[in-house]
Every structure is written in structure tokens, then in C-alpha cells.
């Protein structure tokens, strides 16, 4: 008898098996959210807080009905960013030569002294609280971006992205120093009242 | 005359589907690679709020997750008030300290200072419970936190 060729394996149902697996992975896949607002909580301290001049404090109150009271005036969330920038960048005592604010003696002395105080009530919704936090962080980011642009020709966000990028070719040490410098110029002083 | 005569039939020949498994396999591999298995089964509603000044959490193994929100449809017997969820079950505020301690014990000692607590809180939750969580975290000195949010505008949500 002559040599017979081995019969071909029927692969018609391979597609079915692959589909089965595909559907399983389709259903189980969840795209996990892994980004958010980083914050640092204050440690519990026994010491008395230092006395701060009233004009250096920017009070933000958020009540149980999600209404916003900024420096004793009712405000919408969309206007908060501008107000915070104006307060932080004021430079009232003239010691801050990079501030572009109005130099109003009734507002904050310089960005290093300016403190934003955020108070919320138990009934405040988390959504609104995050919106306010986001706007305040945005105010700091806008100022830092401007400062970085003036000093190094890059935005602060870019610099931080570069610092975290392993493939970035530049000098990391110098970049980190530059980032530190900008953080010192506009320190994030956001306190939360309990 | 042959016995078996092929019937000559006109009409359209069948479409060749031999490449179908290849396409399906391609999709399959994509989803296999992209899949992250859920760590916890959520028993609460977890519709995160939006923010646009977000930073990425890069070291995933150094993150502790605390969830909070209303009990979801299947767990209605636990009421409609927002609850905290740690790991796979509902918890009280007082359980957070032991949860943090357990998480810290499971990590290498030199990595403990880099641990971040991610708060995954439903947008409709009241701040009261979040304040309690934060106070509890301050007590155990877990000060690095991250409010996990979706990326988007805060104004018109």
C-alpha cells in the first residue's frame, strides 16, 4: 500500500474556543483608576499652632448645602481658582520680586506666608469637596507653571513629568534642584480645619 | 459514465473564514495583557468624582485602598448610609488602625514609609465619614493620602 498522508486536524472549532476566552477576558476586564489628588495629612501635634496674621489666611468655607464662602463672600467654584491665584500672588510686603499681583497691603505678604485654610462640614458632599481641592491645587499649579516658564522655559508640569520619566535624557540632578526651587517659591500651604 | 457525478452548481462560493481565529486571538491577547484582576469585590457604590489636577499613583504595590460609599443594590440590608469597606468586607472607622497595621506588616520594612493610602470614595458621600477616616489615619501616622478621582472637569459634571 502506498504511503497515506496523515489526515488533517479539523481546526474549525478553534475560533469557538478563542471566542469563549475572549468573552471571558472582555467581561472581567476593568480599567482601574490609579490617579488622583495627592495630599499630606498634618501629624497630630500637641504644640500650640503659631499665630498667623489674618491677612495671610485665605479662608474657604464649604457648608452642608455645598455652598462656598470665600473670605466672607459667596462664590462659585469656577471663580475660586482666580481668587486663590490673586491671593497667593499678591506680594503685599514687596519681598517677593517675582509676584505679579496687585501688591495690596490688605492681602497676603508673600507666597511663602500665604496660607489657604479649607473648612468643611460633615454634610458637605465629597464631590464638591474634591472640586474645591482641585481648584486650589490648580491655583498653585498655575503659579508654579508661570514661574517655571519664566526661569527655565518649561512648565512645572513638564518638569515633573520629565523627573518621573526614566527615559528622559537630561540631567536629573539639576532638574530636581530646579523643581525644589520652584516649590520653595510657591510652597503649597493648604491647611484643613477639623 | 462515472457513478459519482459532481453536481455543477452555480452561485457564490462560501467566504473563507480561516483568518477569523487569527483576529479573535489578536483581540484575546490584547485583553489578556490589559486585564487587571480586581483586588477587592466592591460591596458599595463607587462612582468616583472628577478632578483635572491629578497625579498618577505609580507604585501599585505600595498603595492601600480604603473604599467608602453607600451599600450597593445587593447589600441593601446594610442600610442607605455610607459605609467603609476594607478588603472584601464592610468595616467600622475603628477597624482602620488594624487594617493599616496589617498592611504595613505585609510589606518590607524599608518600604513602609512610602506607603500611600488611596481613598476611593463615592462622590455622593458626605464629608463626615471621610473626615473620620482622615482622623483615624492621622492617629496611626499614615499621612500620605491620595483622593482617587476620574480625570475630567470639575465644573460641569
Interface residues (C-beta under 8 A of the other chain):
Chain A: X11 X14 X15 X18 X19 X21 X22 X25 X26 X28 X29 X30 X31 X32 X33 X34 X35 X36 X37 X38 X39 X40 X41 X42 X43 X44 X77 X78 X120 X121 X122 X123 X124 X125 X126 X127 X129 X130 X131 X133 X134 X135 X137 X138 X141 X164 X194
Chain B: X17 X20 X21 X24 X25 X27 X28 X31 X32 X34 X35 X36 X37 X38 X48 X49 X50 X51 X52 X53 X54 X55 X56 X57 X58 X60 X116 X118 X120 X121 X122 X123 X124 X125 X126 X127 X128 X130 X131 X134 X135 X137 X138 X139 X141 X142 X143 X144 X145 X146 X147 X148 X149 X150 X151 X154 X155 X157
